Structure formats: structure tokens, C-alpha cells
Amino acid sequence: MSTMVQTGALHAVTDDGPIDRDRAMTAVADLLSALGRDVASEDLADTPRRVVDGFIEMLTPRPFTMTTFANDAAYDEVVVVRDIAFASICRHHLLPFRGTATVGYLPGTRLVGLSKLARIVAFHARDLQVQEDLTAQIARTLEDELAPRGVGVVIEAEHLCMSIRGVQAAGATTATALFRGELAGDAVRQARFRPV
């Protein structure tokens, strides 16, 4: 899924066309059958519908409008929102990864409503993702919508594709960080994005 930004509003656009719910349910039933499960059993009869509805929910971003306002007081220090919880789906294994994001910016002439920082995270997390791309998408959206002097995004997440399969490293987390503009070389301000 690609995203498109239109005059301050974030809208999801799918490149592959509309969702075919019935076809998806058939595919889930076929997968379960191929894995040796009896999809006609009472326990699994409604599973294809539940799985498809769950994926539709997890992969459908909620559009929203970025609310910005003039920086009349000329505030010039970093604005940071920490511990924004999110969940996404690994595009390589179709398993969830979840964690927290810390998002902030150095204001220019505009400020953004604080809830919009959390909405940006949620918007981009609702896709088949890798954490590195999610980090960059959040930063890019803030840059495009707000034109700040700097942007910072730090994400820490546990990936079920690593913790419950493969190496089975339960509890291991992955951290990604991206700092742009004036925050790129400012270790003091970058420290504001780390846990206290």
C-alpha cells in the first residue's frame, strides 16, 4: 500500500485495487486446509472470516487531517511525544510487531497538534511494514506536512517473526532512530528522544 498526502490530509491509497473479502476468506480456508486443518470443524468454520476481518482492520489506515497552527510565540525547542504504542504487520512473515514510538520536531513557523504525532504513527503502522521503513515514513510525513527545522523518530518494537518462530528470541526488541535537519547532529536534543 502506498500513501498519498493531500493538502494536509493523510489518505490511504491502495495500488492493488479494492479489497476482495470473499476471495481472501477462500484463501485463508485454503491455507488452513493445506496445513492439514479441517475448516469444516465447528472450531474453524468462522476462522477465515475472523482472520480476514482482522487483517482488513490492521491494514486500513484511518485518514486524518494534520492540524497545524502558527508558532506565534516563536517556540524554538524540541517538542517530543514519547511512548506512542503501535502495532503493525511484518511484510515478510505476516506476523505482528508492536512497540512504542517517540516522535518529535524542532518547530519552524508552524506547530502541530500533539495528538497528530500519534496519528501519524498509527496511520503508517497500518500497512505491511518493516520497522526501518515505518521510521522513515513517519519522519518524511512530518517534514512534508510541517516544514520543521528538524525531525526525530525513535521506534522500539518486538517482532513476533523473531520472538515466536525462527530464533525464538522472546522479549528481544529492535530499535531504529532517524534524525533529520537540525536534530541530525545534535546529541543533546537527540537525548530527549531516549527514555528518562
N, C-alpha and C positions, 0 to 999 in steps of 0.2 A: 504494500500500500504506500503510495506517495501522499504527501500533504501539500496543500496549497494555501497560501495566505492571501486574503483579500481585504484590503483597506481596514486593517485592524482586527479582522475576524479570522479565526482559525477554523478551517473546514477540512474534513477528511474527504479524499477523492480516491476511489479505487481504480487502478489501471486495468483490472481484470474483469470489470463488469459487475452486475448485480449479484447478490448472494443467492445461490440456488439451494435453499434449505432442504428440500426433498432429496436432491442429489447427494448433499452432504450426509444426510441421515442414512441413505443407502450405503454410502462409502464407509461410514462407521460400522454399520451392521456387517458389511463385507469384511472389514478388518477384524472384527471380533470373531467372525466365523473362521477366517483364515488362521486366527490364533487358537483355534480349537474350542471356542466357546459356543454354547448353544444360545443364540439370540432369541429363540422362541421361548426360553425358560421365563418363568414369572419374574425372576430377579433381573434379567437383562432385557426384557421386552421393551421397556421405555428408555433404556440407556442411550441408544442412538439419538433420540430427541434431546435428552438432557445434555449429552456431550456437545451436540451442535449448538444448542441454545447457549451453553456456557462459552463456547468459542466465539460465537457472534457477539456476546456481551463483552468478552475480554478483548476483542479485536476491533471494536467500533468506538472510535474516539467521539467524545461529546464536543460539538462545536461551541465556541465561546468567543466573545469579543474582548480584546485587550482594552482595559480601561486605563488610560494614561491621563495625567494632568500636569499642568505647568509646575516646574520646580521654582516657585516664586521666592522661596527663602534661600535659594542657591545652595541647597544642601550638597556637600561635596565629599561625604564619606560613604563607605560601602554600606549597602543595605543587604542583609543576609536573612534568609528564612531557612532554618535547619530542620532536619528530621521529617521531611516530606515523605510519607510512606507511599510506596507504589508497588504494583505487581505487573509483570509483563510475561511474554511467552518467547522462549528461545526459538529462533527460526531454524536452528539446526536439528533440534530434538523434539520440538513441540511440547516442551515441559516448562513449567513456570520458573521465573526467577523473581525474587522480591527483595526489597530492601528500603533504603532511605536515600533521599537526595537532599543536598544542601545547595541552594541556588541563590546567587546574589549578583549585584551590579553596582557600578560606580555611576551615579546619575550624571546626566548631561543637563539638557534643558527640560527633560520630561521625567516624571516619576510614574511608577506603575502601581496599581492596587495590589497589595500584598497577596491576596488570595489568587491573583493571576499567576504568580510564580508556581504555586501548587497546581493550578490548572494546566500550565504548560507541561509540567512533568507528567500528569495524568494523561493528557492528550497524546503525547508522543509514546508513552508506555503502552498504549492500547494498539499494539501492532506486533507482528512477528519481528523480533528485535535481537540485536546483540548490544551489550552494555556500552561498548565504545561508541556505537552509532547513537544510542539514546543520549549519551552525554553531549555529543556534538550537536545533535538536533535541538536540544534544549538551549544550548548556548547560541546557536545560529538564530533561533526564533527571537530570543531576547535582543540580540543585535539588530535584527531586521525590524522589529516592532518598536523598539525603544531608542535606538541610537545612543546607547550609554557610552561613557568613557572607558568602561571595562566591564567584563562579564566573567563570572566564575561558576563552575558546576562541579560538584564532587558527589559521586554515587558510590554507595557500598551495598552490595547485594549478595545473597546466597542463591546459587543456581542449582536447581534440583537435578539438572542434567549431569552435574558433577557430584552432588551430595547423596543421591539415592540410586545412581547407576554408575557404571564405569569404575572410577577410582573410589567411589563411595566415601568421600571426604565430608561427612556430615558436619555442619556448622562452619565450614570454611567460607570466607567471604572474599569477594573481588572488589577492589577499589579502582575507580577511574576518576581522573580530575582533568579539567580543562580550564585554563585561564587565558583570557584574551584582552587586548587593549592595554590599558594602564595596569591591570592586575597581573599581566603576564610576567613581569619581572619584579613584583612587589611582594617579597616573602612576608612582610609584616601584615599586610592586608590579606594575603592568602591564608594566614594562620587563623583568621576569623571564620574560615570555612571548615576548620577542623573541630572535633569535639573539645569542649572546655574542660 
